[in-house]
Structures are given as structure tokens and as C-alpha cells.
């Protein structure tokens, strides 16, 4: 009979308590309870329908959580902001200037955005109104962002640009450049200023799917996403799980493919119900959102929102009866 | 045995399809409010509950083709600047099995 070590390449760990996090298939012995424990998936990841945007739009900035998200700017109507409460989107204060290809970081009530080539303008949002902020040091579109309104990291962008800047709530400061530049995907990907993921999205440059991780001082190259899309919807953090959804995967096609990232490797997860690209992303790798974006019909933008629920892993005691 | 059924239904937003639906049957949305649905009892009941209209594969494909053609016409009329940030819609072939 095959042993656990033969199957998994690991010995069964002897632990005094169940681990804080576990992955499906992991087995350990809990010395406190005297029981053999195993983690297994009891619920598969999937996407369900969320409330439709009031206006179908693409290339806006996005952020927040699955039950408190925002989407601002992008395609017409110009500069519009919508807020999601987990069920429906409602309109809020418009941006001072409509933008396209900008990105931001923060929450539904405290948010900072920048980018929108050829402008360097930046704006912040307080939950109801936008204010102009200190201009971003570089003119850029397709920028990446993570963090909060008071402590964010903005990086890279089309052209390609490799710059990295911190935002402290009032000013920008230069940081170490990314190893490779290029447009980032839509939606924050990372836990904060010191923990961001740059999933390169630039199409037709050979940079697709390249992943770099920011650790507060430098960028480290990591695993490559297998679906090399442009304009994917991002959500999540490095320490737990990130998800990147949809995207332009060919000059004529939009994708439903989604992948999750565990900090080093991308793996396929549940697909969107309908393909899209250049929409917004928000939430986490276990409770995320993908909304708006381009589609293949006429009009070529969608108002659809999909809500992501990650796989549920449960710990069980192994019995022999 | 046919694996898919086809229909049109307007995505009304929250609850239009649920996590349980996605586990119970294949579901894929396409232009023109066309849905490809796994052909089982739960899939058929879902389409009926959404006030959907059943289509043959050919009918559904024709709707999608018309939407894509309209999308291509609209895209061709865009400025070069606008074209640079979106794709010209390409043909979509609905699965048939």
C-alpha cells in the first residue's frame, strides 16, 4: 500500500495544533487531540451573477471589497462613479476629469487613483466626492496599484514604464523600478504598499503573464500565468490568494479564463460565465468581483457583474471505521 | 446524447445565476443574451425560471453572429485611438455536442 510520503512527497507532520491555513490534500497528526487530520475541498470555486452596473463601461479604476466596491471613470458616461453594496450599484460623485486606463488603490470610502496617459493627474475619493491631488510623477496609462489611500504603491504602465512610486496621502516618492515594465491589469492585486503583485498585461510584447512581486524594497520575478491575457480583472492578496479573470487573449477574442496565484504559482480556477476584458476587479481571492469591461457584441461593453467565491477547504478528522 | 441546450435570457443582475447553478450545469454567456446551458433537468429549469426562450443551435449561432457583425461594424467606425484600446470582435462558434 502506498504511503502518504510516496503520494505527496512529504511526511505526515506531527503538530500540537491544526495549522492556521491548509491546502486540500494536506494531512497531519494533531498531538493535542491525538487525531489524524486532513484538509479537503468541500466547496468548489465558482462565479455567480452580481448586480449590473448602471452604465456599461470599460477601462475605469476599481477597488474595494465584494460588498463595498467602486468603479470610476472609463468609457461613457464620462467620469461616472458607481458604488456596489453586494447587491446593486448606485451612482456617486463624478470624477473631476474623466479618465481612461487609470488605476487606483483603497476602499470605497477612501481611494486614490492615478494614470491616464498623457495626463499625470491624480484624484482621491472620500465615498461621495473626488478631489484633485498632487500629480503623479510620470505620465502613464495602464498603471498598477495596491494599498490604501494613505499608503499605496503605484507601478509600471504602458510604453512600457518600470517606475514605482509610493503615495503617503499627500506626496509621491520614488522607489525601485520593476524588473520589466508594461501595462498592469485592472483592479488592485496585493495586500498593501509593501505587498503588491504586478501581473504584466501588455499585449504583443512578450510580457504577457509575467509576474513580479513587490516586497517594500524591490521587485522579484515569480511564476508566469498560463493564460496570457490583457485587461484582466484582478482581486486578492499575495499571502492568501489572488485571482485574475478574463482578458483579451487574442486580437479578436475575450476570455472567461481565471487563474489564482498563491505567491509563486498560477493555477486555473473557475471560469467566468461570460467573457470580458478591461473591466474592474475588487475584493479578495476568496470573495471577489469582476465587472464591466469589453465584450464581443454591439455595444461592445458590458454592465454585467460576477461575484467570485473561492474553494472552501475544511479540516476533518480521519477515522478508520 | 446532446450535451448542450441554447436559449436567450436577459441578465437581470444579482441572482440571475448562482454558485449552485454553476455547480449544477454548464453555463456560458454570449453576445445577444445567448446562453449555452448544460442539457440536464436543472439547466432546463434555470432557463425556464429566467423567462428564457429556447433556441436551436443554429438559431442561437445566428443571433451571436448578428451581434458580432454589428460589433465589428461599430468597431470599424471607431477612431484609431479608440481602436487601440479594444478588440475588433472576432467570430464566436457556439459549442455543439
Interface residues (C-beta under 8 A of the other chain):
Chain A: X44 X46 X47 X48 X49 X50 X51 X52 X58 X59 X87 X88 X100 X101 X248 X250 X251 X252 X253 X254 X256 X270 X273 X274 X277 X278 X294 X295 X296 X297 X298 X299 X300 X304 X305 X309
Chain B: X11 X12 X13 X14 X15 X16 X17 X18 X19 X21 X22 X23 X27 X28 X29 X30 X31 X32 X67 X68 X70 X71 X73 X74 X75 X85 X86 X87 X88 X89 X90 X91 X92
